[in-house]
Amino acid sequence: MVGKTPKALSFEAAVAELEQVVADMESGKLSLEDSLAAYQRGADLLKQCRTRLDDAQQQVRVLEDGVMKNFVDTPKASDA
């Protein structure tokens, strides 16, 4: 189970690889050693994805506090 280091992957690539790791583990065809390696790789990928999501959420907070003010979705006349 060889892959790129987590920092070298985009968020989308990390999610795709994580999905593949889960599928491989769920197949039941991995040896114990391969299962442990897959679990570790999945944990690393999950950590990377969470970090990137947290960073994106923080950026949105900064934008909301500094630029965007009280966005309110006004109903269209056709929605009434």
Long-range contacts (C-beta under 8 A, 24 or more apart in sequence): 1-34, 1-37, 1-38, 1-41, 3-41, 6-44, 6-45, 6-47, 6-48, 7-48, 9-45, 9-48, 11-49, 11-52, 11-53, 14-45, 14-48, 14-49, 14-52, 15-45, 15-49, 17-41, 17-45, 18-42, 18-45, 18-46, 18-49, 21-45
